[in-house]
Amino acid sequence: MSETPGQTKRHEFTVASRRVIRLQAIDQWRTYEGLLLGTPSREMNQDMMDRLVKTYTRPNEYGTPLLLEPEQRRLEVPANVHVIGTPSKLPSVTCVARFVSDSLLGDHHYIWSVLRVIWFQDEFAFPIAERALAQIDAIDWETHASGWEP
């Protein structure tokens, strides 16, 4: 995938609080990988997102991840197809990234702060989708990040 004008392979971000955060790691996979039968629904998607947050919650390591609000697209399905819930599709790639920064304000126990961020986008990164970039830039780091030592 080639980079188009205006898209960058950003690794550093200045978030809403003017704090600079750095991308340390990113895992990506197809959102519906492993879905053999059925049609995605809002309810299935919510369950998937809840499980992602639970899976990546590590209070003693990286804290609770921040799930960026995804754009769900309504699916049109034929009348003869049985769907449980509201047919809806998340973007095709799930991204789980770890960002780090200097210590949290007023926290003298840790030299770093860290936050896992989960989002969905249509293509594998890089680049990170514009919608996700805007949400990353708006992160309230002091509220969501945890103190961390490597």
TIRO-2110 file (N, C-alpha, C; in Angstrom, 1 decimal):
// TIRO-2110
0.9, -1.2, 0.0, N, 1, A
0.0, 0.0, 0.0, CA, 1, A
0.9, 1.2, 0.0, C, 1, A
0.7, 2.1, -0.9, N, 2, A
1.5, 3.3, -1.0, CA, 2, A
0.9, 4.4, -0.2, C, 2, A
1.7, 5.3, 0.2, N, 3, A
1.3, 6.5, 1.0, CA, 3, A
0.8, 7.6, 0.1, C, 3, A
-0.4, 8.1, 0.4, N, 4, A
-0.9, 9.2, -0.4, CA, 4, A
-0.6, 10.5, 0.2, C, 4, A
-0.5, 11.6, -0.6, N, 5, A
-0.2, 12.9, 0.0, CA, 5, A
-1.1, 13.2, 1.2, C, 5, A
-0.5, 13.8, 2.2, N, 6, A
-1.2, 14.2, 3.4, CA, 6, A
-1.2, 13.1, 4.5, C, 6, A
-0.9, 11.8, 4.1, N, 7, A
-0.9, 10.7, 5.0, CA, 7, A
0.6, 10.5, 5.5, C, 7, A
0.8, 10.4, 6.8, N, 8, A
2.1, 10.2, 7.3, CA, 8, A
2.2, 8.9, 8.1, C, 8, A
3.4, 8.4, 8.3, N, 9, A
3.6, 7.3, 9.1, CA, 9, A
3.9, 7.8, 10.5, C, 9, A
3.0, 8.4, 11.2, N, 10, A
3.2, 9.0, 12.5, CA, 10, A
3.5, 8.0, 13.6, C, 10, A
4.6, 8.3, 14.3, N, 11, A
4.9, 7.5, 15.5, CA, 11, A
4.9, 8.4, 16.8, C, 11, A
4.8, 9.7, 16.6, N, 12, A
4.8, 10.6, 17.7, CA, 12, A
3.6, 11.5, 17.6, C, 12, A
2.9, 11.7, 18.7, N, 13, A
1.7, 12.5, 18.7, CA, 13, A
1.7, 13.5, 19.8, C, 13, A
1.1, 14.6, 19.6, N, 14, A
1.0, 15.6, 20.7, CA, 14, A
-0.5, 15.6, 21.0, C, 14, A
-0.9, 15.1, 22.1, N, 15, A
-2.3, 14.9, 22.5, CA, 15, A
-2.8, 16.2, 23.1, C, 15, A
-4.1, 16.2, 23.4, N, 16, A
-4.9, 17.4, 23.8, CA, 16, A
-4.2, 18.2, 24.9, C, 16, A
-3.5, 17.5, 25.8, N, 17, A
-2.9, 18.1, 27.0, CA, 17, A
-1.5, 18.7, 26.6, C, 17, A
-1.2, 18.6, 25.4, N, 18, A
0.1, 19.1, 24.8, CA, 18, A
1.3, 18.1, 25.2, C, 18, A
0.9, 17.0, 25.7, N, 19, A
1.9, 15.9, 26.0, CA, 19, A
2.3, 15.2, 24.7, C, 19, A
3.6, 14.9, 24.6, N, 20, A
4.0, 14.1, 23.5, CA, 20, A
4.0, 12.6, 23.9, C, 20, A
3.3, 11.8, 23.1, N, 21, A
3.3, 10.3, 23.3, CA, 21, A
3.9, 9.7, 22.1, C, 21, A
4.5, 8.5, 22.3, N, 22, A
5.2, 7.8, 21.2, CA, 22, A
4.6, 6.4, 21.1, C, 22, A
4.4, 6.0, 19.8, N, 23, A
3.9, 4.6, 19.5, CA, 23, A
5.1, 3.7, 19.8, C, 23, A
4.9, 2.7, 20.7, N, 24, A
5.9, 1.7, 21.0, CA, 24, A
5.7, 0.4, 20.2, C, 24, A
4.4, 0.0, 20.1, N, 25, A
4.1, -1.3, 19.5, CA, 25, A
2.7, -1.3, 18.9, C, 25, A
2.4, -2.0, 17.9, N, 26, A
1.1, -2.1, 17.3, CA, 26, A
0.8, -3.6, 16.9, C, 26, A
-0.3, -4.1, 17.2, N, 27, A
-0.7, -5.4, 16.8, CA, 27, A
-2.0, -5.2, 15.9, C, 27, A
-2.1, -5.9, 14.8, N, 28, A
-3.2, -5.8, 13.9, CA, 28, A
-3.7, -7.1, 13.4, C, 28, A
-5.0, -7.3, 13.2, N, 29, A
-5.5, -8.5, 12.6, CA, 29, A
-6.9, -8.1, 11.9, C, 29, A
-7.3, -9.0, 11.1, N, 30, A
-8.7, -8.9, 10.5, CA, 30, A
-9.7, -8.9, 11.6, C, 30, A
-10.6, -8.0, 11.6, N, 31, A
-11.6, -7.9, 12.6, CA, 31, A
-12.5, -9.1, 12.8, C, 31, A
-12.9, -9.7, 11.6, N, 32, A
-13.8, -10.8, 11.7, CA, 32, A
-13.1, -12.1, 11.3, C, 32, A
-11.8, -12.1, 11.5, N, 33, A
-11.0, -13.4, 11.4, CA, 33, A
-11.6, -14.4, 12.3, C, 33, A
-11.9, -15.6, 11.7, N, 34, A
-12.4, -16.6, 12.5, CA, 34, A
-13.9, -16.7, 12.6, C, 34, A
-14.6, -15.7, 12.0, N, 35, A
-16.1, -15.7, 12.0, CA, 35, A
-16.4, -16.6, 10.7, C, 35, A
-16.9, -17.8, 11.0, N, 36, A
-17.2, -18.7, 10.0, CA, 36, A
-18.6, -18.6, 9.4, C, 36, A
-19.5, -18.4, 10.3, N, 37, A
-20.9, -18.3, 9.9, CA, 37, A
-21.6, -17.1, 10.6, C, 37, A
-22.6, -16.6, 10.0, N, 38, A
-23.4, -15.5, 10.6, CA, 38, A
-23.0, -14.2, 10.0, C, 38, A
-23.8, -13.2, 10.4, N, 39, A
-23.7, -11.8, 10.0, CA, 39, A
-23.4, -11.0, 11.2, C, 39, A
-22.3, -10.1, 11.0, N, 40, A
-22.0, -9.3, 12.2, CA, 40, A
-23.2, -8.4, 12.6, C, 40, A
-23.3, -8.1, 13.8, N, 41, A
-24.4, -7.3, 14.3, CA, 41, A
-23.8, -6.3, 15.4, C, 41, A
-24.5, -5.3, 15.7, N, 42, A
-24.1, -4.3, 16.7, CA, 42, A
-23.8, -5.0, 18.0, C, 42, A
-24.7, -6.0, 18.3, N, 43, A
-24.5, -6.7, 19.6, CA, 43, A
-23.3, -7.6, 19.6, C, 43, A
-23.0, -8.3, 18.5, N, 44, A
-21.8, -9.1, 18.3, CA, 44, A
-20.6, -8.2, 18.4, C, 44, A
-20.7, -7.1, 17.7, N, 45, A
-19.5, -6.1, 17.7, CA, 45, A
-19.2, -5.6, 19.1, C, 45, A
-20.3, -5.3, 19.9, N, 46, A
-20.1, -4.8, 21.2, CA, 46, A
-19.5, -5.8, 22.1, C, 46, A
-19.9, -7.1, 22.0, N, 47, A
-19.4, -8.2, 22.7, CA, 47, A
-17.9, -8.3, 22.4, C, 47, A
-17.5, -8.2, 21.1, N, 48, A
-16.2, -8.3, 20.7, CA, 48, A
-15.3, -7.2, 21.3, C, 48, A
-15.8, -6.0, 21.3, N, 49, A
-15.1, -4.9, 21.8, CA, 49, A
-14.9, -5.0, 23.3, C, 49, A
-16.0, -5.4, 24.0, N, 50, A
-15.9, -5.7, 25.5, CA, 50, A
-14.8, -6.7, 25.8, C, 50, A
-14.8, -7.8, 25.0, N, 51, A
-13.8, -8.8, 25.2, CA, 51, A
-12.3, -8.3, 25.0, C, 51, A
-12.2, -7.5, 23.9, N, 52, A
-10.9, -6.9, 23.6, CA, 52, A
-10.4, -6.1, 24.8, C, 52, A
-11.2, -5.2, 25.4, N, 53, A
-10.8, -4.4, 26.5, CA, 53, A
-10.5, -5.3, 27.7, C, 53, A
-11.3, -6.3, 27.9, N, 54, A
-11.0, -7.2, 29.1, CA, 54, A
-9.7, -7.9, 28.9, C, 54, A
-9.5, -8.4, 27.7, N, 55, A
-8.3, -9.2, 27.4, CA, 55, A
-7.0, -8.3, 27.6, C, 55, A
-7.1, -7.1, 27.2, N, 56, A
-5.9, -6.2, 27.3, CA, 56, A
-5.8, -5.4, 28.6, C, 56, A
-6.7, -5.6, 29.5, N, 57, A
-6.7, -4.9, 30.8, CA, 57, A
-5.7, -5.6, 31.7, C, 57, A
-4.6, -4.9, 32.0, N, 58, A
-3.6, -5.4, 32.9, CA, 58, A
-3.2, -4.4, 33.9, C, 58, A
-3.9, -4.4, 35.1, N, 59, A
-3.8, -3.3, 36.1, CA, 59, A
-2.3, -3.2, 36.6, C, 59, A
-1.6, -4.2, 36.7, N, 60, A
-0.2, -4.1, 37.2, CA, 60, A
0.8, -3.8, 36.1, C, 60, A
0.4, -3.7, 34.9, N, 61, A
1.3, -3.6, 33.8, CA, 61, A
1.0, -2.3, 33.0, C, 61, A
-0.1, -2.3, 32.2, N, 62, A
-0.4, -1.2, 31.3, CA, 62, A
-1.8, -0.6, 31.6, C, 62, A
-2.4, -1.0, 32.7, N, 63, A
-3.7, -0.5, 33.1, CA, 63, A
-4.9, -0.9, 32.2, C, 63, A
-5.9, -0.1, 32.0, N, 64, A
-7.0, -0.4, 31.2, CA, 64, A
-6.9, 0.3, 29.9, C, 64, A
-7.1, -0.5, 28.8, N, 65, A
-6.9, 0.1, 27.4, CA, 65, A
-8.1, 1.1, 27.1, C, 65, A
-7.8, 2.0, 26.3, N, 66, A
-8.8, 3.0, 25.8, CA, 66, A
-9.3, 2.5, 24.4, C, 66, A
-10.6, 2.3, 24.4, N, 67, A
-11.2, 1.9, 23.1, CA, 67, A
-11.7, 3.1, 22.4, C, 67, A
-11.2, 3.4, 21.2, N, 68, A
-11.7, 4.6, 20.5, CA, 68, A
-13.0, 4.2, 19.8, C, 68, A
-13.9, 5.1, 19.8, N, 69, A
-15.3, 4.9, 19.3, CA, 69, A
-15.2, 4.5, 17.8, C, 69, A
-15.6, 3.3, 17.5, N, 70, A
-15.5, 2.9, 16.1, CA, 70, A
-16.8, 3.4, 15.3, C, 70, A
-16.6, 3.5, 14.0, N, 71, A
-17.7, 3.8, 13.1, CA, 71, A
-18.3, 2.4, 12.6, C, 71, A
-19.5, 2.1, 13.0, N, 72, A
-20.1, 0.9, 12.5, CA, 72, A
-21.0, 1.2, 11.3, C, 72, A
-20.9, 0.4, 10.3, N, 73, A
-21.7, 0.6, 9.1, CA, 73, A
-22.9, -0.4, 9.1, C, 73, A
-24.1, 0.1, 8.8, N, 74, A
-25.2, -0.8, 8.8, CA, 74, A
-25.1, -1.7, 7.6, C, 74, A
-25.4, -3.0, 7.7, N, 75, A
-25.4, -4.0, 6.7, CA, 75, A
-26.8, -4.2, 6.1, C, 75, A
-26.9, -4.3, 4.8, N, 76, A
-28.2, -4.7, 4.2, CA, 76, A
-28.1, -6.2, 4.0, C, 76, A
-29.0, -6.9, 4.5, N, 77, A
-29.1, -8.3, 4.3, CA, 77, A
-30.4, -8.8, 3.7, C, 77, A
-30.4, -9.8, 2.9, N, 78, A
-31.6, -10.3, 2.2, CA, 78, A
-32.6, -10.7, 3.3, C, 78, A
-33.9, -10.5, 3.0, N, 79, A
-35.0, -10.8, 3.9, CA, 79, A
-35.0, -12.3, 4.4, C, 79, A
-34.4, -13.2, 3.6, N, 80, A
-34.4, -14.6, 4.0, CA, 80, A
-33.3, -15.0, 4.8, C, 80, A
-32.4, -14.0, 5.2, N, 81, A
-31.2, -14.3, 6.0, CA, 81, A
-31.6, -14.0, 7.5, C, 81, A
-31.4, -14.9, 8.3, N, 82, A
-31.7, -14.7, 9.8, CA, 82, A
-30.5, -14.1, 10.4, C, 82, A
-30.8, -12.9, 11.1, N, 83, A
-29.7, -12.2, 11.8, CA, 83, A
-30.2, -12.0, 13.2, C, 83, A
-29.3, -12.3, 14.1, N, 84, A
-29.6, -12.0, 15.5, CA, 84, A
-29.0, -10.6, 15.8, C, 84, A
-29.9, -9.6, 16.1, N, 85, A
-29.5, -8.3, 16.4, CA, 85, A
-29.6, -7.4, 15.1, C, 85, A
-28.9, -6.2, 15.2, N, 86, A
-29.0, -5.2, 14.1, CA, 86, A
-27.7, -5.5, 13.3, C, 86, A
-27.9, -5.8, 12.0, N, 87, A
-26.8, -6.1, 11.1, CA, 87, A
-25.9, -4.8, 11.0, C, 87, A
-24.6, -5.0, 11.4, N, 88, A
-23.7, -3.9, 11.4, CA, 88, A
-22.3, -4.4, 11.3, C, 88, A
-21.4, -3.6, 10.7, N, 89, A
-20.1, -4.1, 10.4, CA, 89, A
-19.1, -3.0, 10.9, C, 89, A
-18.0, -3.5, 11.6, N, 90, A
-16.9, -2.7, 12.0, CA, 90, A
-15.9, -2.6, 10.9, C, 90, A
-15.0, -1.6, 10.9, N, 91, A
-14.0, -1.6, 9.9, CA, 91, A
-13.2, -2.9, 10.0, C, 91, A
-12.5, -3.3, 8.9, N, 92, A
-12.0, -4.6, 8.7, CA, 92, A
-10.7, -5.0, 9.4, C, 92, A
-10.0, -4.0, 10.0, N, 93, A
-8.8, -4.2, 10.7, CA, 93, A
-8.9, -3.7, 12.2, C, 93, A
-8.6, -4.6, 13.1, N, 94, A
-8.5, -4.3, 14.5, CA, 94, A
-7.1, -3.9, 14.9, C, 94, A
-6.9, -2.8, 15.5, N, 95, A
-5.5, -2.3, 15.9, CA, 95, A
-5.5, -2.2, 17.4, C, 95, A
-4.4, -2.7, 18.0, N, 96, A
-4.1, -2.5, 19.5, CA, 96, A
-2.7, -2.0, 19.6, C, 96, A
-2.6, -0.8, 20.1, N, 97, A
-1.3, -0.1, 20.1, CA, 97, A
-0.9, 0.2, 21.5, C, 97, A
0.4, 0.3, 21.8, N, 98, A
0.9, 0.7, 23.1, CA, 98, A
1.7, 2.0, 22.9, C, 98, A
1.2, 3.1, 23.6, N, 99, A
1.9, 4.4, 23.6, CA, 99, A
2.6, 4.6, 24.9, C, 99, A
3.7, 5.3, 24.9, N, 100, A
4.4, 5.7, 26.1, CA, 100, A
4.7, 7.2, 26.1, C, 100, A
4.9, 7.7, 27.3, N, 101, A
5.2, 9.1, 27.5, CA, 101, A
6.0, 9.3, 28.8, C, 101, A
6.4, 10.5, 29.1, N, 102, A
7.0, 10.7, 30.4, CA, 102, A
6.0, 10.4, 31.5, C, 102, A
6.5, 10.5, 32.7, N, 103, A
5.7, 10.2, 33.9, CA, 103, A
4.5, 11.1, 34.0, C, 103, A
3.4, 10.5, 34.6, N, 104, A
2.2, 11.3, 34.8, CA, 104, A
2.5, 12.5, 35.7, C, 104, A
1.8, 13.6, 35.5, N, 105, A
1.9, 14.7, 36.4, CA, 105, A
1.7, 14.4, 37.8, C, 105, A
2.7, 14.7, 38.7, N, 106, A
2.5, 14.5, 40.1, CA, 106, A
2.9, 13.1, 40.5, C, 106, A
3.2, 12.2, 39.6, N, 107, A
3.5, 10.8, 39.9, CA, 107, A
5.1, 10.6, 40.0, C, 107, A
5.6, 10.5, 41.1, N, 108, A
7.1, 10.4, 41.3, CA, 108, A
7.5, 8.9, 41.4, C, 108, A
6.6, 8.0, 41.3, N, 109, A
6.9, 6.6, 41.5, CA, 109, A
7.4, 5.9, 40.2, C, 109, A
7.0, 6.5, 39.1, N, 110, A
7.3, 5.9, 37.8, CA, 110, A
7.9, 6.9, 36.9, C, 110, A
8.8, 6.5, 36.0, N, 111, A
9.5, 7.4, 35.1, CA, 111, A
8.8, 7.6, 33.8, C, 111, A
7.9, 6.6, 33.5, N, 112, A
7.1, 6.6, 32.3, CA, 112, A
5.6, 6.5, 32.5, C, 112, A
4.9, 6.8, 31.5, N, 113, A
3.4, 6.5, 31.6, CA, 113, A
3.1, 5.7, 30.3, C, 113, A
2.1, 4.9, 30.3, N, 114, A
1.8, 4.0, 29.2, CA, 114, A
0.3, 3.9, 29.0, C, 114, A
-0.2, 3.7, 27.8, N, 115, A
-1.6, 3.5, 27.5, CA, 115, A
-1.7, 2.6, 26.3, C, 115, A
-2.5, 1.6, 26.4, N, 116, A
-2.9, 0.8, 25.3, CA, 116, A
-4.2, 1.4, 24.7, C, 116, A
-4.2, 1.5, 23.4, N, 117, A
-5.3, 2.1, 22.6, CA, 117, A
-5.8, 1.1, 21.6, C, 117, A
-7.1, 0.9, 21.5, N, 118, A
-7.7, 0.0, 20.6, CA, 118, A
-8.6, 0.8, 19.6, C, 118, A
-8.4, 0.5, 18.3, N, 119, A
-9.3, 1.1, 17.3, CA, 119, A
-9.5, 0.2, 16.1, C, 119, A
-10.4, 0.6, 15.2, N, 120, A
-10.7, -0.2, 14.0, CA, 120, A
-10.5, 0.7, 12.8, C, 120, A
-9.9, 0.2, 11.7, N, 121, A
-9.8, 0.9, 10.5, CA, 121, A
-9.9, 0.0, 9.3, C, 121, A
-10.0, 0.6, 8.1, N, 122, A
-10.3, -0.2, 6.9, CA, 122, A
-9.1, -0.9, 6.4, C, 122, A
-7.9, -0.4, 6.6, N, 123, A
-6.7, -1.0, 6.0, CA, 123, A
-5.7, -1.2, 7.1, C, 123, A
-4.7, -2.1, 6.9, N, 124, A
-3.6, -2.3, 7.9, CA, 124, A
-2.8, -1.0, 7.9, C, 124, A
-2.4, -0.6, 9.1, N, 125, A
-1.5, 0.5, 9.2, CA, 125, A
-0.1, 0.1, 8.8, C, 125, A
0.6, 0.9, 8.3, N, 126, A
0.6, 2.4, 8.2, CA, 126, A
0.1, 2.8, 6.8, C, 126, A
-0.5, 3.9, 6.7, N, 127, A
-0.8, 4.9, 7.8, CA, 127, A
-1.9, 4.5, 8.7, C, 127, A
-2.0, 5.2, 9.9, N, 128, A
-3.1, 5.1, 10.8, CA, 128, A
-4.2, 5.9, 10.1, C, 128, A
-5.4, 5.4, 10.2, N, 129, A
-6.6, 6.1, 9.6, CA, 129, A
-6.8, 7.5, 10.2, C, 129, A
-7.2, 8.4, 9.4, N, 130, A
-7.5, 9.8, 9.8, CA, 130, A
-8.4, 9.8, 11.0, C, 130, A
-9.5, 9.1, 11.0, N, 131, A
-10.4, 9.1, 12.1, CA, 131, A
-9.7, 8.7, 13.4, C, 131, A
-8.9, 7.6, 13.4, N, 132, A
-8.2, 7.2, 14.6, CA, 132, A
-7.1, 8.2, 15.0, C, 132, A
-6.5, 8.9, 14.0, N, 133, A
-5.5, 9.9, 14.3, CA, 133, A
-6.1, 11.0, 15.1, C, 133, A
-7.3, 11.5, 14.7, N, 134, A
-8.0, 12.5, 15.3, CA, 134, A
-8.4, 12.1, 16.8, C, 134, A
-8.8, 10.9, 16.9, N, 135, A
-9.2, 10.4, 18.3, CA, 135, A
-7.9, 10.3, 19.2, C, 135, A
-6.8, 9.8, 18.6, N, 136, A
-5.6, 9.7, 19.4, CA, 136, A
-5.1, 11.1, 19.8, C, 136, A
-5.2, 12.1, 18.9, N, 137, A
-4.8, 13.4, 19.2, CA, 137, A
-5.6, 14.0, 20.4, C, 137, A
-6.8, 13.5, 20.5, N, 138, A
-7.8, 14.1, 21.5, CA, 138, A
-7.7, 13.3, 22.9, C, 138, A
-6.8, 12.4, 23.0, N, 139, A
-6.7, 11.6, 24.2, CA, 139, A
-6.4, 12.5, 25.4, C, 139, A
-7.1, 12.3, 26.5, N, 140, A
-6.7, 12.9, 27.8, CA, 140, A
-5.8, 12.0, 28.5, C, 140, A
-4.5, 12.1, 28.3, N, 141, A
-3.5, 11.2, 28.7, CA, 141, A
-3.5, 11.0, 30.2, C, 141, A
-3.6, 12.1, 30.9, N, 142, A
-3.5, 12.1, 32.4, CA, 142, A
-4.7, 11.3, 33.0, C, 142, A
-5.8, 11.2, 32.3, N, 143, A
-7.0, 10.5, 32.8, CA, 143, A
-6.8, 9.0, 32.5, C, 143, A
-6.3, 8.6, 31.3, N, 144, A
-6.4, 7.3, 30.9, CA, 144, A
-5.1, 6.5, 31.1, C, 144, A
-3.9, 7.1, 31.1, N, 145, A
-2.7, 6.4, 31.1, CA, 145, A
-2.3, 5.9, 32.5, C, 145, A
-1.4, 5.0, 32.6, N, 146, A
-1.0, 4.4, 33.9, CA, 146, A
0.6, 4.7, 34.0, C, 146, A
1.0, 4.8, 35.3, N, 147, A
2.4, 4.8, 35.5, CA, 147, A
3.1, 3.5, 35.1, C, 147, A
4.3, 3.5, 34.6, N, 148, A
4.9, 2.3, 34.1, CA, 148, A
6.4, 2.4, 34.2, C, 148, A
7.0, 1.2, 34.5, N, 149, A
8.5, 1.0, 34.5, CA, 149, A
8.8, -0.2, 33.6, C, 149, A
9.7, 0.0, 32.7, N, 150, A
10.1, -1.1, 31.8, CA, 150, A
10.7, -2.3, 32.5, C, 150, A
END
